[in-house]
Amino acid sequence: MEIVEICLIVLCIILIILVLLQSSKAGDAGAIMTGAESDLFKNRKERGSELVISRLTLILGLVFVLTCFIITFI
């Protein structure tokens, strides 16, 4: 069971790093609250490294959740 716990810790650290690497959209969300003109809802496509980081975060997040469910029910 120790190997699984170590893998989860490493996965958590990688997920934290990937989330911190993603581009910030907090400024756009703040503009909505103040009523400022914003292009938050424009169709923006992720390209290049941003797309890779986003997809990797999604995949590792799903792996983390599935691993936690497996550990819980076994």
mmCIF file of the N, C-alpha and C atoms, coordinates in Angstrom:
data_MODEL
# 
_entry.id   MODEL 
# 
loop_
_atom_site.group_PDB 
_atom_site.id 
_atom_site.type_symbol 
_atom_site.label_atom_id 
_atom_site.label_alt_id 
_atom_site.label_comp_id 
_atom_site.label_asym_id 
_atom_site.label_entity_id 
_atom_site.label_seq_id 
_atom_site.pdbx_PDB_ins_code 
_atom_site.Cartn_x 
_atom_site.Cartn_y 
_atom_site.Cartn_z 
_atom_site.occupancy 
_atom_site.B_iso_or_equiv 
_atom_site.pdbx_formal_charge 
_atom_site.auth_seq_id 
_atom_site.auth_comp_id 
_atom_site.auth_asym_id 
_atom_site.auth_atom_id 
_atom_site.pdbx_PDB_model_num 
ATOM 1   N N  . MET A 1 1  ? 0.812   -1.189 0.000   1.00 0.00 ? 1  MET A N  1 
ATOM 2   C CA . MET A 1 1  ? 0.000   0.000  0.000   1.00 0.00 ? 1  MET A CA 1 
ATOM 3   C C  . MET A 1 1  ? 0.862   1.262  0.000   1.00 0.00 ? 1  MET A C  1 
ATOM 4   N N  . GLU A 1 2  ? 2.092   1.173  0.436   1.00 0.00 ? 2  GLU A N  1 
ATOM 5   C CA . GLU A 1 2  ? 2.962   2.342  0.484   1.00 0.00 ? 2  GLU A CA 1 
ATOM 6   C C  . GLU A 1 2  ? 3.284   2.874  -0.900  1.00 0.00 ? 2  GLU A C  1 
ATOM 7   N N  . ILE A 1 3  ? 3.406   1.992  -1.873  1.00 0.00 ? 3  ILE A N  1 
ATOM 8   C CA . ILE A 1 3  ? 3.725   2.412  -3.238  1.00 0.00 ? 3  ILE A CA 1 
ATOM 9   C C  . ILE A 1 3  ? 2.603   3.271  -3.799  1.00 0.00 ? 3  ILE A C  1 
ATOM 10  N N  . VAL A 1 4  ? 1.361   2.880  -3.548  1.00 0.00 ? 4  VAL A N  1 
ATOM 11  C CA . VAL A 1 4  ? 0.211   3.639  -4.038  1.00 0.00 ? 4  VAL A CA 1 
ATOM 12  C C  . VAL A 1 4  ? 0.163   5.009  -3.374  1.00 0.00 ? 4  VAL A C  1 
ATOM 13  N N  . GLU A 1 5  ? 0.448   5.065  -2.083  1.00 0.00 ? 5  GLU A N  1 
ATOM 14  C CA . GLU A 1 5  ? 0.436   6.340  -1.373  1.00 0.00 ? 5  GLU A CA 1 
ATOM 15  C C  . GLU A 1 5  ? 1.529   7.271  -1.888  1.00 0.00 ? 5  GLU A C  1 
ATOM 16  N N  . ILE A 1 6  ? 2.697   6.746  -2.174  1.00 0.00 ? 6  ILE A N  1 
ATOM 17  C CA . ILE A 1 6  ? 3.785   7.548  -2.723  1.00 0.00 ? 6  ILE A CA 1 
ATOM 18  C C  . ILE A 1 6  ? 3.413   8.056  -4.112  1.00 0.00 ? 6  ILE A C  1 
ATOM 19  N N  . CYS A 1 7  ? 2.786   7.197  -4.917  1.00 0.00 ? 7  CYS A N  1 
ATOM 20  C CA . CYS A 1 7  ? 2.339   7.611  -6.254  1.00 0.00 ? 7  CYS A CA 1 
ATOM 21  C C  . CYS A 1 7  ? 1.306   8.732  -6.159  1.00 0.00 ? 7  CYS A C  1 
ATOM 22  N N  . LEU A 1 8  ? 0.393   8.658  -5.201  1.00 0.00 ? 8  LEU A N  1 
ATOM 23  C CA . LEU A 1 8  ? -0.608  9.705  -5.024  1.00 0.00 ? 8  LEU A CA 1 
ATOM 24  C C  . LEU A 1 8  ? 0.033   11.026 -4.613  1.00 0.00 ? 8  LEU A C  1 
ATOM 25  N N  . ILE A 1 9  ? 1.030   10.972 -3.756  1.00 0.00 ? 9  ILE A N  1 
ATOM 26  C CA . ILE A 1 9  ? 1.714   12.193 -3.330  1.00 0.00 ? 9  ILE A CA 1 
ATOM 27  C C  . ILE A 1 9  ? 2.437   12.836 -4.511  1.00 0.00 ? 9  ILE A C  1 
ATOM 28  N N  . VAL A 1 10 ? 3.124   12.024 -5.300  1.00 0.00 ? 10 VAL A N  1 
ATOM 29  C CA . VAL A 1 10 ? 3.820   12.546 -6.481  1.00 0.00 ? 10 VAL A CA 1 
ATOM 30  C C  . VAL A 1 10 ? 2.808   13.121 -7.472  1.00 0.00 ? 10 VAL A C  1 
ATOM 31  N N  . LEU A 1 11 ? 1.695   12.432 -7.666  1.00 0.00 ? 11 LEU A N  1 
ATOM 32  C CA . LEU A 1 11 ? 0.647   12.901 -8.564  1.00 0.00 ? 11 LEU A CA 1 
ATOM 33  C C  . LEU A 1 11 ? 0.069   14.236 -8.087  1.00 0.00 ? 11 LEU A C  1 
ATOM 34  N N  . CYS A 1 12 ? -0.123  14.371 -6.785  1.00 0.00 ? 12 CYS A N  1 
ATOM 35  C CA . CYS A 1 12 ? -0.623  15.634 -6.216  1.00 0.00 ? 12 CYS A CA 1 
ATOM 36  C C  . CYS A 1 12 ? 0.352   16.776 -6.471  1.00 0.00 ? 12 CYS A C  1 
ATOM 37  N N  . ILE A 1 13 ? 1.620   16.530 -6.286  1.00 0.00 ? 13 ILE A N  1 
ATOM 38  C CA . ILE A 1 13 ? 2.620   17.575 -6.505  1.00 0.00 ? 13 ILE A CA 1 
ATOM 39  C C  . ILE A 1 13 ? 2.654   17.996 -7.970  1.00 0.00 ? 13 ILE A C  1 
ATOM 40  N N  . ILE A 1 14 ? 2.589   17.016 -8.871  1.00 0.00 ? 14 ILE A N  1 
ATOM 41  C CA . ILE A 1 14 ? 2.574   17.328 -10.303 1.00 0.00 ? 14 ILE A CA 1 
ATOM 42  C C  . ILE A 1 14 ? 1.323   18.112 -10.671 1.00 0.00 ? 14 ILE A C  1 
ATOM 43  N N  . LEU A 1 15 ? 0.172   17.726 -10.109 1.00 0.00 ? 15 LEU A N  1 
ATOM 44  C CA . LEU A 1 15 ? -1.072  18.450 -10.384 1.00 0.00 ? 15 LEU A CA 1 
ATOM 45  C C  . LEU A 1 15 ? -1.006  19.892 -9.890  1.00 0.00 ? 15 LEU A C  1 
ATOM 46  N N  . ILE A 1 16 ? -0.449  20.105 -8.719  1.00 0.00 ? 16 ILE A N  1 
ATOM 47  C CA . ILE A 1 16 ? -0.315  21.463 -8.178  1.00 0.00 ? 16 ILE A CA 1 
ATOM 48  C C  . ILE A 1 16 ? 0.562   22.308 -9.093  1.00 0.00 ? 16 ILE A C  1 
ATOM 49  N N  . ILE A 1 17 ? 1.662   21.746 -9.543  1.00 0.00 ? 17 ILE A N  1 
ATOM 50  C CA . ILE A 1 17 ? 2.566   22.483 -10.434 1.00 0.00 ? 17 ILE A CA 1 
ATOM 51  C C  . ILE A 1 17 ? 1.871   22.812 -11.752 1.00 0.00 ? 17 ILE A C  1 
ATOM 52  N N  . LEU A 1 18 ? 1.138   21.850 -12.324 1.00 0.00 ? 18 LEU A N  1 
ATOM 53  C CA . LEU A 1 18 ? 0.444   22.095 -13.588 1.00 0.00 ? 18 LEU A CA 1 
ATOM 54  C C  . LEU A 1 18 ? -0.637  23.158 -13.457 1.00 0.00 ? 18 LEU A C  1 
ATOM 55  N N  . VAL A 1 19 ? -1.360  23.141 -12.352 1.00 0.00 ? 19 VAL A N  1 
ATOM 56  C CA . VAL A 1 19 ? -2.399  24.153 -12.152 1.00 0.00 ? 19 VAL A CA 1 
ATOM 57  C C  . VAL A 1 19 ? -1.769  25.531 -12.014 1.00 0.00 ? 19 VAL A C  1 
ATOM 58  N N  . LEU A 1 20 ? -0.646  25.623 -11.326 1.00 0.00 ? 20 LEU A N  1 
ATOM 59  C CA . LEU A 1 20 ? 0.024   26.908 -11.172 1.00 0.00 ? 20 LEU A CA 1 
ATOM 60  C C  . LEU A 1 20 ? 0.628   27.410 -12.482 1.00 0.00 ? 20 LEU A C  1 
ATOM 61  N N  . LEU A 1 21 ? 0.954   26.509 -13.400 1.00 0.00 ? 21 LEU A N  1 
ATOM 62  C CA . LEU A 1 21 ? 1.514   26.897 -14.690 1.00 0.00 ? 21 LEU A CA 1 
ATOM 63  C C  . LEU A 1 21 ? 0.463   27.407 -15.677 1.00 0.00 ? 21 LEU A C  1 
ATOM 64  N N  . GLN A 1 22 ? -0.795  27.098 -15.434 1.00 0.00 ? 22 GLN A N  1 
ATOM 65  C CA . GLN A 1 22 ? -1.845  27.518 -16.359 1.00 0.00 ? 22 GLN A CA 1 
ATOM 66  C C  . GLN A 1 22 ? -2.001  29.030 -16.329 1.00 0.00 ? 22 GLN A C  1 
ATOM 67  N N  . SER A 1 23 ? -2.467  29.570 -17.454 1.00 0.00 ? 23 SER A N  1 
ATOM 68  C CA . SER A 1 23 ? -2.625  31.022 -17.542 1.00 0.00 ? 23 SER A CA 1 
ATOM 69  C C  . SER A 1 23 ? -3.736  31.491 -16.617 1.00 0.00 ? 23 SER A C  1 
ATOM 70  N N  . SER A 1 24 ? -3.552  32.658 -16.064 1.00 0.00 ? 24 SER A N  1 
ATOM 71  C CA . SER A 1 24 ? -4.496  33.208 -15.099 1.00 0.00 ? 24 SER A CA 1 
ATOM 72  C C  . SER A 1 24 ? -5.651  33.902 -15.816 1.00 0.00 ? 24 SER A C  1 
ATOM 73  N N  . LYS A 1 25 ? -6.850  33.597 -15.384 1.00 0.00 ? 25 LYS A N  1 
ATOM 74  C CA . LYS A 1 25 ? -8.027  34.266 -15.914 1.00 0.00 ? 25 LYS A CA 1 
ATOM 75  C C  . LYS A 1 25 ? -8.719  35.050 -14.803 1.00 0.00 ? 25 LYS A C  1 
ATOM 76  N N  . ALA A 1 26 ? -8.024  35.293 -13.705 1.00 0.00 ? 26 ALA A N  1 
ATOM 77  C CA . ALA A 1 26 ? -8.604  35.985 -12.557 1.00 0.00 ? 26 ALA A CA 1 
ATOM 78  C C  . ALA A 1 26 ? -8.905  37.441 -12.879 1.00 0.00 ? 26 ALA A C  1 
ATOM 79  N N  . GLY A 1 27 ? -8.080  38.070 -13.688 1.00 0.00 ? 27 GLY A N  1 
ATOM 80  C CA . GLY A 1 27 ? -8.329  39.455 -14.058 1.00 0.00 ? 27 GLY A CA 1 
ATOM 81  C C  . GLY A 1 27 ? -9.622  39.602 -14.838 1.00 0.00 ? 27 GLY A C  1 
ATOM 82  N N  . ASP A 1 28 ? -9.918  38.653 -15.707 1.00 0.00 ? 28 ASP A N  1 
ATOM 83  C CA . ASP A 1 28 ? -11.155 38.682 -16.473 1.00 0.00 ? 28 ASP A CA 1 
ATOM 84  C C  . ASP A 1 28 ? -12.363 38.476 -15.572 1.00 0.00 ? 28 ASP A C  1 
ATOM 85  N N  . ALA A 1 29 ? -12.241 37.611 -14.592 1.00 0.00 ? 29 ALA A N  1 
ATOM 86  C CA . ALA A 1 29 ? -13.348 37.371 -13.669 1.00 0.00 ? 29 ALA A CA 1 
ATOM 87  C C  . ALA A 1 29 ? -13.604 38.609 -12.813 1.00 0.00 ? 29 ALA A C  1 
ATOM 88  N N  . GLY A 1 30 ? -12.556 39.314 -12.437 1.00 0.00 ? 30 GLY A N  1 
ATOM 89  C CA . GLY A 1 30 ? -12.721 40.538 -11.665 1.00 0.00 ? 30 GLY A CA 1 
ATOM 90  C C  . GLY A 1 30 ? -13.405 41.626 -12.467 1.00 0.00 ? 30 GLY A C  1 
ATOM 91  N N  . ALA A 1 31 ? -13.179 41.662 -13.770 1.00 0.00 ? 31 ALA A N  1 
ATOM 92  C CA . ALA A 1 31 ? -13.816 42.654 -14.626 1.00 0.00 ? 31 ALA A CA 1 
ATOM 93  C C  . ALA A 1 31 ? -15.324 42.431 -14.695 1.00 0.00 ? 31 ALA A C  1 
ATOM 94  N N  . ILE A 1 32 ? -15.752 41.194 -14.590 1.00 0.00 ? 32 ILE A N  1 
ATOM 95  C CA . ILE A 1 32 ? -17.184 40.899 -14.603 1.00 0.00 ? 32 ILE A CA 1 
ATOM 96  C C  . ILE A 1 32 ? -17.830 41.443 -13.341 1.00 0.00 ? 32 ILE A C  1 
ATOM 97  N N  . MET A 1 33 ? -17.177 41.298 -12.202 1.00 0.00 ? 33 MET A N  1 
ATOM 98  C CA . MET A 1 33 ? -17.738 41.762 -10.940 1.00 0.00 ? 33 MET A CA 1 
ATOM 99  C C  . MET A 1 33 ? -17.865 43.282 -10.900 1.00 0.00 ? 33 MET A C  1 
ATOM 100 N N  . THR A 1 34 ? -16.899 43.984 -11.493 1.00 0.00 ? 34 THR A N  1 
ATOM 101 C CA . THR A 1 34 ? -16.938 45.443 -11.477 1.00 0.00 ? 34 THR A CA 1 
ATOM 102 C C  . THR A 1 34 ? -17.772 46.016 -12.608 1.00 0.00 ? 34 THR A C  1 
ATOM 103 N N  . GLY A 1 35 ? -18.169 45.192 -13.546 1.00 0.00 ? 35 GLY A N  1 
ATOM 104 C CA . GLY A 1 35 ? -18.986 45.651 -14.664 1.00 0.00 ? 35 GLY A CA 1 
ATOM 105 C C  . GLY A 1 35 ? -18.180 46.239 -15.795 1.00 0.00 ? 35 GLY A C  1 
ATOM 106 N N  . ALA A 1 36 ? -16.881 46.028 -15.780 1.00 0.00 ? 36 ALA A N  1 
ATOM 107 C CA . ALA A 1 36 ? -16.026 46.567 -16.832 1.00 0.00 ? 36 ALA A CA 1 
ATOM 108 C C  . ALA A 1 36 ? -16.223 45.778 -18.123 1.00 0.00 ? 36 ALA A C  1 
ATOM 109 N N  . GLU A 1 37 ? -15.876 46.409 -19.205 1.00 0.00 ? 37 GLU A N  1 
ATOM 110 C CA . GLU A 1 37 ? -15.949 45.763 -20.513 1.00 0.00 ? 37 GLU A CA 1 
ATOM 111 C C  . GLU A 1 37 ? -14.923 44.627 -20.538 1.00 0.00 ? 37 GLU A C  1 
ATOM 112 N N  . SER A 1 38 ? -15.364 43.445 -20.916 1.00 0.00 ? 38 SER A N  1 
ATOM 113 C CA . SER A 1 38 ? -14.464 42.295 -20.863 1.00 0.00 ? 38 SER A CA 1 
ATOM 114 C C  . SER A 1 38 ? -14.723 41.375 -22.038 1.00 0.00 ? 38 SER A C  1 
ATOM 115 N N  . ASP A 1 39 ? -13.688 40.697 -22.461 1.00 0.00 ? 39 ASP A N  1 
ATOM 116 C CA . ASP A 1 39 ? -13.839 39.706 -23.519 1.00 0.00 ? 39 ASP A CA 1 
ATOM 117 C C  . ASP A 1 39 ? -13.706 38.298 -22.945 1.00 0.00 ? 39 ASP A C  1 
ATOM 118 N N  . LEU A 1 40 ? -14.172 38.129 -21.707 1.00 0.00 ? 40 LEU A N  1 
ATOM 119 C CA . LEU A 1 40 ? -14.059 36.841 -21.021 1.00 0.00 ? 40 LEU A CA 1 
ATOM 120 C C  . LEU A 1 40 ? -14.790 35.735 -21.773 1.00 0.00 ? 40 LEU A C  1 
ATOM 121 N N  . PHE A 1 41 ? -15.942 36.073 -22.334 1.00 0.00 ? 41 PHE A N  1 
ATOM 122 C CA . PHE A 1 41 ? -16.747 35.038 -22.966 1.00 0.00 ? 41 PHE A CA 1 
ATOM 123 C C  . PHE A 1 41 ? -16.479 34.889 -24.458 1.00 0.00 ? 41 PHE A C  1 
ATOM 124 N N  . LYS A 1 42 ? -15.447 35.548 -24.964 1.00 0.00 ? 42 LYS A N  1 
ATOM 125 C CA . LYS A 1 42 ? -15.068 35.342 -26.350 1.00 0.00 ? 42 LYS A CA 1 
ATOM 126 C C  . LYS A 1 42 ? -14.509 33.935 -26.514 1.00 0.00 ? 42 LYS A C  1 
ATOM 127 N N  . ASN A 1 43 ? -14.645 33.425 -27.698 1.00 0.00 ? 43 ASN A N  1 
ATOM 128 C CA . ASN A 1 43 ? -14.167 32.077 -27.973 1.00 0.00 ? 43 ASN A CA 1 
ATOM 129 C C  . ASN A 1 43 ? -12.645 32.109 -28.119 1.00 0.00 ? 43 ASN A C  1 
ATOM 130 N N  . ARG A 1 44 ? -11.951 31.669 -27.084 1.00 0.00 ? 44 ARG A N  1 
ATOM 131 C CA . ARG A 1 44 ? -10.489 31.614 -27.116 1.00 0.00 ? 44 ARG A CA 1 
ATOM 132 C C  . ARG A 1 44 ? -10.056 30.162 -27.167 1.00 0.00 ? 44 ARG A C  1 
ATOM 133 N N  . LYS A 1 45 ? -9.194  29.883 -28.096 1.00 0.00 ? 45 LYS A N  1 
ATOM 134 C CA . LYS A 1 45 ? -8.674  28.522 -28.194 1.00 0.00 ? 45 LYS A CA 1 
ATOM 135 C C  . LYS A 1 45 ? -7.282  28.472 -27.591 1.00 0.00 ? 45 LYS A C  1 
ATOM 136 N N  . GLU A 1 46 ? -7.062  27.405 -26.851 1.00 0.00 ? 46 GLU A N  1 
ATOM 137 C CA . GLU A 1 46 ? -5.734  27.200 -26.284 1.00 0.00 ? 46 GLU A CA 1 
ATOM 138 C C  . GLU A 1 46 ? -4.840  26.623 -27.371 1.00 0.00 ? 46 GLU A C  1 
ATOM 139 N N  . ARG A 1 47 ? -3.620  27.098 -27.409 1.00 0.00 ? 47 ARG A N  1 
ATOM 140 C CA . ARG A 1 47 ? -2.684  26.613 -28.416 1.00 0.00 ? 47 ARG A CA 1 
ATOM 141 C C  . ARG A 1 47 ? -1.342  26.338 -27.774 1.00 0.00 ? 47 ARG A C  1 
ATOM 142 N N  . GLY A 1 48 ? -0.603  25.451 -28.402 1.00 0.00 ? 48 GLY A N  1 
ATOM 143 C CA . GLY A 1 48 ? 0.766   25.188 -27.986 1.00 0.00 ? 48 GLY A CA 1 
ATOM 144 C C  . GLY A 1 48 ? 0.881   24.593 -26.602 1.00 0.00 ? 48 GLY A C  1 
ATOM 145 N N  . SER A 1 49 ? 1.779   25.187 -25.814 1.00 0.00 ? 49 SER A N  1 
ATOM 146 C CA . SER A 1 49 ? 2.056   24.636 -24.486 1.00 0.00 ? 49 SER A CA 1 
ATOM 147 C C  . SER A 1 49 ? 0.854   24.779 -23.557 1.00 0.00 ? 49 SER A C  1 
ATOM 148 N N  . GLU A 1 50 ? 0.033   25.813 -23.760 1.00 0.00 ? 50 GLU A N  1 
ATOM 149 C CA . GLU A 1 50 ? -1.157  26.002 -22.926 1.00 0.00 ? 50 GLU A CA 1 
ATOM 150 C C  . GLU A 1 50 ? -2.134  24.842 -23.113 1.00 0.00 ? 50 GLU A C  1 
ATOM 151 N N  . LEU A 1 51 ? -2.276  24.376 -24.338 1.00 0.00 ? 51 LEU A N  1 
ATOM 152 C CA . LEU A 1 51 ? -3.154  23.245 -24.631 1.00 0.00 ? 51 LEU A CA 1 
ATOM 153 C C  . LEU A 1 51 ? -2.616  21.959 -24.003 1.00 0.00 ? 51 LEU A C  1 
ATOM 154 N N  . VAL A 1 52 ? -1.307  21.758 -24.093 1.00 0.00 ? 52 VAL A N  1 
ATOM 155 C CA . VAL A 1 52 ? -0.687  20.563 -23.521 1.00 0.00 ? 52 VAL A CA 1 
ATOM 156 C C  . VAL A 1 52 ? -0.862  20.553 -22.005 1.00 0.00 ? 52 VAL A C  1 
ATOM 157 N N  . ILE A 1 53 ? -0.613  21.686 -21.359 1.00 0.00 ? 53 ILE A N  1 
ATOM 158 C CA . ILE A 1 53 ? -0.740  21.770 -19.905 1.00 0.00 ? 53 ILE A CA 1 
ATOM 159 C C  . ILE A 1 53 ? -2.181  21.533 -19.480 1.00 0.00 ? 53 ILE A C  1 
ATOM 160 N N  . SER A 1 54 ? -3.118  22.097 -20.223 1.00 0.00 ? 54 SER A N  1 
ATOM 161 C CA . SER A 1 54 ? -4.538  21.938 -19.896 1.00 0.00 ? 54 SER A CA 1 
ATOM 162 C C  . SER A 1 54 ? -4.976  20.482 -20.008 1.00 0.00 ? 54 SER A C  1 
ATOM 163 N N  . ARG A 1 55 ? -4.600  19.841 -21.089 1.00 0.00 ? 55 ARG A N  1 
ATOM 164 C CA . ARG A 1 55 ? -4.985  18.432 -21.277 1.00 0.00 ? 55 ARG A CA 1 
ATOM 165 C C  . ARG A 1 55 ? -4.290  17.509 -20.283 1.00 0.00 ? 55 ARG A C  1 
ATOM 166 N N  . LEU A 1 56 ? -3.033  17.784 -19.998 1.00 0.00 ? 56 LEU A N  1 
ATOM 167 C CA . LEU A 1 56 ? -2.295  16.976 -19.030 1.00 0.00 ? 56 LEU A CA 1 
ATOM 168 C C  . LEU A 1 56 ? -2.901  17.117 -17.635 1.00 0.00 ? 56 LEU A C  1 
ATOM 169 N N  . THR A 1 57 ? -3.333  18.328 -17.288 1.00 0.00 ? 57 THR A N  1 
ATOM 170 C CA . THR A 1 57 ? -3.986  18.550 -16.005 1.00 0.00 ? 57 THR A CA 1 
ATOM 171 C C  . THR A 1 57 ? -5.280  17.756 -15.921 1.00 0.00 ? 57 THR A C  1 
ATOM 172 N N  . LEU A 1 58 ? -6.053  17.770 -16.999 1.00 0.00 ? 58 LEU A N  1 
ATOM 173 C CA . LEU A 1 58 ? -7.306  17.020 -17.027 1.00 0.00 ? 58 LEU A CA 1 
ATOM 174 C C  . LEU A 1 58 ? -7.060  15.520 -16.878 1.00 0.00 ? 58 LEU A C  1 
ATOM 175 N N  . ILE A 1 59 ? -6.119  14.994 -17.609 1.00 0.00 ? 59 ILE A N  1 
ATOM 176 C CA . ILE A 1 59 ? -5.831  13.554 -17.567 1.00 0.00 ? 59 ILE A CA 1 
ATOM 177 C C  . ILE A 1 59 ? -5.315  13.143 -16.187 1.00 0.00 ? 59 ILE A C  1 
ATOM 178 N N  . LEU A 1 60 ? -4.361  13.897 -15.640 1.00 0.00 ? 60 LEU A N  1 
ATOM 179 C CA . LEU A 1 60 ? -3.814  13.548 -14.328 1.00 0.00 ? 60 LEU A CA 1 
ATOM 180 C C  . LEU A 1 60 ? -4.853  13.725 -13.225 1.00 0.00 ? 60 LEU A C  1 
ATOM 181 N N  . GLY A 1 61 ? -5.741  14.690 -13.377 1.00 0.00 ? 61 GLY A N  1 
ATOM 182 C CA . GLY A 1 61 ? -6.827  14.861 -12.411 1.00 0.00 ? 61 GLY A CA 1 
ATOM 183 C C  . GLY A 1 61 ? -7.762  13.666 -12.407 1.00 0.00 ? 61 GLY A C  1 
ATOM 184 N N  . LEU A 1 62 ? -8.093  13.175 -13.595 1.00 0.00 ? 62 LEU A N  1 
ATOM 185 C CA . LEU A 1 62 ? -8.950  11.984 -13.687 1.00 0.00 ? 62 LEU A CA 1 
ATOM 186 C C  . LEU A 1 62 ? -8.258  10.746 -13.114 1.00 0.00 ? 62 LEU A C  1 
ATOM 187 N N  . VAL A 1 63 ? -6.971  10.606 -13.390 1.00 0.00 ? 63 VAL A N  1 
ATOM 188 C CA . VAL A 1 63 ? -6.211  9.482  -12.837 1.00 0.00 ? 63 VAL A CA 1 
ATOM 189 C C  . VAL A 1 63 ? -6.195  9.562  -11.315 1.00 0.00 ? 63 VAL A C  1 
ATOM 190 N N  . PHE A 1 64 ? -6.027  10.761 -10.779 1.00 0.00 ? 64 PHE A N  1 
ATOM 191 C CA . PHE A 1 64 ? -6.019  10.951 -9.333  1.00 0.00 ? 64 PHE A CA 1 
ATOM 192 C C  . PHE A 1 64 ? -7.362  10.549 -8.715  1.00 0.00 ? 64 PHE A C  1 
ATOM 193 N N  . VAL A 1 65 ? -8.451  11.029 -9.310  1.00 0.00 ? 65 VAL A N  1 
ATOM 194 C CA . VAL A 1 65 ? -9.783  10.713 -8.772  1.00 0.00 ? 65 VAL A CA 1 
ATOM 195 C C  . VAL A 1 65 ? -10.060 9.213  -8.852  1.00 0.00 ? 65 VAL A C  1 
ATOM 196 N N  . LEU A 1 66 ? -9.750  8.605  -9.971  1.00 0.00 ? 66 LEU A N  1 
ATOM 197 C CA . LEU A 1 66 ? -9.982  7.160  -10.113 1.00 0.00 ? 66 LEU A CA 1 
ATOM 198 C C  . LEU A 1 66 ? -9.131  6.361  -9.131  1.00 0.00 ? 66 LEU A C  1 
ATOM 199 N N  . THR A 1 67 ? -7.885  6.773  -8.939  1.00 0.00 ? 67 THR A N  1 
ATOM 200 C CA . THR A 1 67 ? -7.016  6.081  -7.985  1.00 0.00 ? 67 THR A CA 1 
ATOM 201 C C  . THR A 1 67 ? -7.558  6.205  -6.569  1.00 0.00 ? 67 THR A C  1 
ATOM 202 N N  . CYS A 1 68 ? -8.058  7.378  -6.218  1.00 0.00 ? 68 CYS A N  1 
ATOM 203 C CA . CYS A 1 68 ? -8.637  7.563  -4.882  1.00 0.00 ? 68 CYS A CA 1 
ATOM 204 C C  . CYS A 1 68 ? -9.875  6.685  -4.686  1.00 0.00 ? 68 CYS A C  1 
ATOM 205 N N  . PHE A 1 69 ? -10.730 6.597  -5.715  1.00 0.00 ? 69 PHE A N  1 
ATOM 206 C CA . PHE A 1 69 ? -11.896 5.725  -5.625  1.00 0.00 ? 69 PHE A CA 1 
ATOM 207 C C  . PHE A 1 69 ? -11.498 4.265  -5.469  1.00 0.00 ? 69 PHE A C  1 
ATOM 208 N N  . ILE A 1 70 ? -10.503 3.837  -6.211  1.00 0.00 ? 70 ILE A N  1 
ATOM 209 C CA . ILE A 1 70 ? -10.037 2.450  -6.135  1.00 0.00 ? 70 ILE A CA 1 
ATOM 210 C C  . ILE A 1 70 ? -9.492  2.149  -4.744  1.00 0.00 ? 70 ILE A C  1 
ATOM 211 N N  . ILE A 1 71 ? -8.697  3.066  -4.189  1.00 0.00 ? 71 ILE A N  1 
ATOM 212 C CA . ILE A 1 71 ? -8.138  2.853  -2.850  1.00 0.00 ? 71 ILE A CA 1 
ATOM 213 C C  . ILE A 1 71 ? -9.247  2.816  -1.803  1.00 0.00 ? 71 ILE A C  1 
ATOM 214 N N  . THR A 1 72 ? -10.252 3.678  -1.967  1.00 0.00 ? 72 THR A N  1 
ATOM 215 C CA . THR A 1 72 ? -11.334 3.758  -0.994  1.00 0.00 ? 72 THR A CA 1 
ATOM 216 C C  . THR A 1 72 ? -12.150 2.485  -0.948  1.00 0.00 ? 72 THR A C  1 
ATOM 217 N N  . PHE A 1 73 ? -12.450 1.930  -2.104  1.00 0.00 ? 73 PHE A N  1 
ATOM 218 C CA . PHE A 1 73 ? -13.353 0.781  -2.155  1.00 0.00 ? 73 PHE A CA 1 
ATOM 219 C C  . PHE A 1 73 ? -12.650 -0.569 -2.108  1.00 0.00 ? 73 PHE A C  1 
ATOM 220 N N  . ILE A 1 74 ? -11.345 -0.578 -2.031  1.00 0.00 ? 74 ILE A N  1 
ATOM 221 C CA . ILE A 1 74 ? -10.633 -1.863 -1.942  1.00 0.00 ? 74 ILE A CA 1 
ATOM 222 C C  . ILE A 1 74 ? -10.189 -2.095 -0.530  1.00 0.00 ? 74 ILE A C  1 
# 
